[in-house]
Amino acid sequence: MTTVIIQSDSDKKTSLLMQLAEELGLSSEAQTFHDLTVNDMVTGIGRKATDEELIAYLNKGIDDKPIDIDVAFAKYFHE
């Protein structure tokens, strides 16, 4: 079995693709796309994530500035 994932922001184009799949005797379903979350990564999303989804997930926060360890744990240190 092969699964094809197509992203479209056009309801009309999505409908046409669904009609084409039906005419070809293929099963199809439309789902709302959402960005992967930590919960998706832990519990699974019901299918294999695409390379693009994984790259987008792994690149989240890549430009965030790191927090100094002393600042991060300062409230736990009682000197």
C-alpha positions, 0 to 999 in steps of 0.5 A: 500500500502507498500513502500519498499526502497532499497539502492544499489550502483550496477546498475546490482543489481538494474536492477535485483531487478526492473526485479523481481518486474516487474515479480511479478506484482509490480510497481517500480521506481529507484531514486537517493538517497540524504541526507535529507536537511533543504529544504526537512524537510521544504517542504517534500520529497514526502514520509515518511522519513525512521528512518535511514534518520531521524537519519542521518539528526538529527545527522549532526553536532552533534560533532560540537563545540558550539560557545560562545554567546558573540562571536556569537553576538559580531559584533552586540554589539557596546560598 
